[in-house]
């Protein structure tokens, strides 16, 4: 659901109506224990298979960076499962704080995996660095930093939205909207960067889909589309303010907030991207380097290994 901050806990502590709880104030409903159990279990199950993907590939030299996805999926699943005891003890600030932390913070990890995967295309020498409009060394740092900042803004605003004071409530609404729009813009810029790289390759005569590493573009497009859909939903959700239809109906939380993360990340269960970035699996180019404007499409010779970008 909506992110919360310390202000949420503070406001909940000052509730004068004994029938009100932190859950009723923020969610507007009592979490469905069956739905939480089912969806949470799916996340945990997915994380187990993703851990297997990463660790089994580790023997073939897969970098440890891949762990950020299964760890985030596991944390998200645990957060969803925390809604079960939260439904039983809706007044527990401790349970609420843990649930919110485990469902909000891991979302950065989902996006970070896609950012890092994009850079692997270049670090594996599948694509020359000039085909990225952002310096490769700065891609992950810039986008992850942007996500952390925008999540913090949204969290602060969402906490203020629980206030019964009109001025504070309005301020919370503005902050939440600003943070969500900035999230959407930031991730849209990343998708544009991905599309720009694809377009530049095609313009220079190289069709990525004729090479094994081209599957990475398909994976990124599929996964990122679901993440972007989720960003759009959250903007609409917060625009309705307190008592809005989307906010007070839990079904929409699962359909447009949780499931996009589950579906977007599940594609990596079927196709683990590092497999397709292996230099030994890259198909020989159908063009000369000068014609394609492309660097190493075929595996580098022993003499050229010194020119490779170190992982």
VOGU-3710 file (C-alpha; in Angstrom, 3 decimals, decimal comma):
1> xxxxxxxxxx> 0,000/0,000/0,000  1,111/3,584/0,343  4,509/4,186/1,887  4,629/5,541/5,391  7,097/7,355/7,585  7,715/8,232/11,174  4,897/10,757/10,901  2,463/7,866/10,429  3,431/6,318/13,728  3,311/9,683/15,479
11> xxxxxxxxxx> -0,182/10,468/14,222  -1,442/6,971/15,047  -0,249/7,388/18,618  -2,421/10,482/18,994  -5,659/8,903/17,786  -8,419/9,824/20,189  -11,087/7,535/18,795  -10,462/4,130/20,416  -12,040/2,338/17,452  -9,350/3,697/15,144
21> xxxxxxxxxx> -6,097/1,808/14,661  -2,975/2,425/12,619  -4,316/-0,044/10,038  -7,767/1,571/9,749  -6,210/5,028/9,387  -3,652/4,127/6,727  -5,298/1,247/4,847  -8,974/1,977/5,394  -9,664/-1,777/5,585  -8,589/-4,895/7,420
31> xxxxxxxxxx> -6,038/-6,881/5,351  -7,344/-10,115/3,898  -5,329/-12,903/5,535  -5,975/-15,458/2,767  -4,857/-13,091/0,007  -1,769/-12,110/1,974  -0,898/-15,756/2,571  -1,296/-16,733/-1,082  0,529/-13,766/-2,640  3,228/-13,772/0,037
41> xxxxxxxxxx> 3,857/-17,489/-0,533  4,218/-16,891/-4,294  6,885/-14,265/-3,672  8,773/-16,545/-1,284  8,568/-19,450/-3,748  9,824/-17,234/-6,569  12,713/-16,032/-4,433  13,804/-19,637/-3,777  14,022/-20,367/-7,502  15,794/-17,065/-8,161
51> xxxxxxxxxx> 18,353/-17,855/-5,457  18,906/-21,178/-7,206  19,345/-19,372/-10,522  21,980/-17,041/-9,117  23,897/-19,563/-7,019  23,892/-22,309/-9,650  25,203/-19,842/-12,216  27,836/-18,673/-9,753  29,979/-21,689/-10,625  30,141/-20,406/-14,184
61> xxxxxxxxxx> 31,356/-17,014/-13,029  28,062/-15,170/-12,550  28,812/-12,064/-10,451  27,182/-11,686/-7,058  25,181/-8,687/-8,346  22,340/-11,028/-9,291  21,479/-11,607/-5,632  19,808/-8,203/-5,365  16,701/-9,583/-7,119  15,976/-12,741/-5,048
71> xxxxxxxxxx> 16,745/-10,858/-1,833  14,251/-8,143/-2,804  11,621/-10,698/-3,835  12,031/-12,555/-0,523  11,754/-9,325/1,479  8,621/-8,337/-0,452  7,048/-11,734/0,191  7,845/-11,503/3,889  6,271/-8,045/3,996  3,077/-9,309/2,377
81> xxxxxxxxxx> 2,924/-12,217/4,851  3,264/-9,706/7,697  -0,204/-8,454/6,794  -1,601/-11,645/8,373  -0,564/-10,843/11,962  -1,277/-7,172/11,204  -4,907/-8,092/10,492  -5,047/-9,835/13,863  -3,326/-7,017/15,751  -4,251/-3,882/13,779
91> xxxxxxxxxx> -3,127/-1,577/16,565  0,448/-2,856/16,666  2,759/-0,086/15,518  5,727/-2,487/15,557  4,038/-4,936/13,154  2,862/-2,097/10,949  6,349/-0,561/10,758  7,963/-3,887/9,817  5,265/-4,622/7,217  5,700/-1,243/5,587
101> xxxxxxxxxx> 9,499/-1,434/5,583  9,446/-4,877/3,952  6,944/-3,906/1,249  8,374/-0,478/0,422  12,174/-0,725/0,593  12,639/-3,894/-1,555  11,055/-2,188/-4,546  14,319/-0,361/-5,176  16,028/-3,740/-5,583  13,652/-4,809/-8,366
111> xxxxxxxxxx> 14,516/-1,713/-10,369  18,221/-1,902/-9,495  18,435/-5,377/-11,048  17,218/-3,985/-14,368  19,638/-1,067/-14,162  22,580/-3,383/-13,532  21,457/-5,815/-16,233  21,504/-2,972/-18,753  25,140/-2,196/-17,876  26,106/-5,869/-18,264
121> xxxxxxxxxx> 25,487/-5,567/-21,997  28,402/-3,153/-22,112  30,638/-4,756/-19,491  30,465/-8,055/-21,374  31,550/-6,203/-24,529  28,361/-7,193/-26,333  27,676/-3,521/-27,023  30,127/-0,642/-27,317  29,866/2,056/-24,687  29,146/4,748/-27,268
131> xxxxxxxxxx> 25,699/3,208/-27,716  24,650/4,414/-24,261  23,719/8,073/-23,801  24,616/7,829/-20,091  28,130/6,942/-18,954  27,949/3,259/-18,045  29,759/3,683/-14,739  27,081/6,171/-13,640  23,909/4,335/-14,726  23,296/2,287/-11,579
141> xxxxxxxxxx> 24,461/4,958/-9,158  22,304/7,707/-10,689  19,095/5,720/-11,041  19,304/3,936/-7,673  20,062/7,242/-5,935  17,071/8,779/-7,703  14,828/5,909/-6,558  15,949/6,195/-2,942  15,270/9,938/-2,925  11,838/9,641/-4,541
151> xxxxxxxxxx> 10,797/6,729/-2,273  11,779/8,879/0,715  9,668/11,771/-0,557  6,665/9,502/-1,115  7,113/7,889/2,291  7,227/11,238/4,060  4,173/12,478/2,198  2,214/9,303/2,877  2,938/9,629/6,584  1,610/13,173/6,620
161> xxxxxxxxxx> -1,571/12,011/4,880  -2,637/10,238/8,076  -2,859/13,562/9,914  -6,216/15,021/10,883  -4,790/18,528/10,502  -5,827/20,011/7,171  -2,574/21,858/6,439  -0,423/18,812/7,199  -2,706/16,569/5,161  -2,476/18,871/2,123
171> xxxxxxxxxx> 1,299/19,026/2,431  1,441/15,235/2,553  -0,645/14,984/-0,590  1,627/17,374/-2,473  4,784/15,556/-1,366  3,355/12,170/-2,303  2,334/13,334/-5,756  5,692/15,002/-6,392  7,588/11,884/-5,293  5,470/9,542/-7,417
181> xxxxxxxxxx> 5,754/11,711/-10,515  9,527/11,902/-10,057  9,631/8,099/-9,732  7,726/7,765/-12,970  9,990/10,254/-14,750  13,170/8,587/-13,448  12,176/5,107/-14,564  10,860/6,451/-17,875  14,280/7,977/-18,514  15,844/4,575/-17,919
191> xxxxxxxxxx> 13,458/2,918/-20,377  14,209/5,641/-22,912  17,924/4,954/-22,436  17,321/1,268/-23,110  15,237/2,059/-26,187  17,801/4,574/-27,428  20,562/1,954/-27,266  18,367/-0,484/-29,181  17,533/2,143/-31,807  21,189/3,128/-32,262
201> xxxxxxxxxx> 22,185/-0,476/-32,834  19,471/-1,015/-35,439  20,338/2,290/-37,125  23,944/1,160/-37,424  22,905/-2,079/-39,074  22,883/-4,458/-36,107  19,712/-6,305/-35,162  20,147/-7,330/-31,490  17,592/-10,097/-31,870  19,891/-11,984/-34,258
211> xxxxxxxxxx> 22,343/-12,476/-31,387  21,976/-14,390/-28,140  22,507/-11,299/-26,021  19,533/-9,673/-27,760  17,219/-11,565/-25,376  18,295/-9,103/-22,685  16,370/-6,342/-24,479  13,221/-8,486/-24,517  13,598/-9,307/-20,827  14,148/-5,668/-19,919
221> xxxxxxxxxx> 11,163/-4,478/-21,975  8,841/-7,087/-20,450  9,923/-6,555/-16,858  10,195/-2,765/-17,021  6,741/-2,415/-18,607  5,128/-3,988/-15,542  7,184/-1,822/-13,204  6,174/1,280/-15,140  2,503/0,229/-14,998  2,835/0,052/-11,239
231> xxxxxxxxxx> 4,304/3,567/-11,126  1,337/4,888/-13,119  -1,146/3,168/-10,807  0,419/4,691/-7,707  0,141/8,191/-9,188  -3,579/7,659/-9,831  -4,046/6,034/-6,410  -2,555/8,944/-4,487  -4,352/11,509/-6,636  -7,646/10,263/-5,131
241> xxxxxxxxxx> -6,510/11,276/-1,625  -7,880/9,747/1,576  -10,945/7,601/1,086  -10,322/7,194/-2,636  -11,758/4,115/-4,307  -8,371/2,581/-5,087  -6,968/3,325/-1,646  -9,717/1,668/0,382  -10,142/-1,449/-1,782  -7,405/-4,009/-1,126
251> xxxxxxxxxx> -7,983/-5,873/-4,394  -6,486/-3,019/-6,419  -3,418/-3,013/-4,158  -2,700/-6,612/-5,199  -3,660/-6,221/-8,862  -1,739/-3,058/-9,701  0,777/-2,618/-6,874  1,964/-6,111/-5,951  1,363/-8,358/-8,975  3,323/-6,144/-11,408
261> xxxxxxxxxx> 6,405/-6,725/-9,247  5,725/-10,464/-9,103  5,102/-10,834/-12,837  7,857/-8,443/-13,898  10,478/-10,343/-11,918  9,169/-13,835/-12,721  10,424/-13,632/-16,318  13,944/-14,158/-14,935  12,869/-17,563/-13,642  12,517/-18,764/-17,217
271> xxxxxxxxxx> 15,415/-16,894/-18,793  18,379/-16,035/-16,628  20,034/-13,132/-18,515  23,658/-13,811/-17,565  23,509/-16,996/-19,634  22,989/-14,965/-22,787  25,784/-12,527/-21,997  28,445/-15,214/-22,040  31,046/-14,229/-24,631  31,388/-17,843/-25,768
281> xxxxxxxxxx> 27,711/-17,881/-26,759  27,775/-14,743/-28,881  27,047/-15,434/-32,529  29,594/-14,261/-35,138  28,608/-10,889/-36,642  27,007/-10,728/-40,052  28,810/-7,404/-40,685  32,315/-6,087/-40,399  33,065/-3,884/-37,391  33,393/-0,815/-39,614
291> xxxxxxxxxx> 30,123/-1,481/-41,405  28,128/-2,111/-38,274  29,742/0,525/-36,125  29,852/-2,235/-33,555  32,606/-3,467/-31,296  33,151/-7,073/-30,320  30,308/-9,255/-31,409  32,428/-12,367/-31,573  34,482/-13,719/-28,662  37,684/-11,718/-28,230
301> xxxxxxxxxx> 40,981/-13,331/-29,066  43,535/-14,040/-26,372  45,594/-11,070/-27,534  42,650/-8,727/-27,116  41,647/-9,761/-23,595  43,689/-6,950/-22,154  41,329/-4,512/-23,889  38,230/-5,965/-22,220  36,409/-4,025/-19,575  37,088/-5,616/-16,213
311> x> 34,072/-6,847/-14,352
//
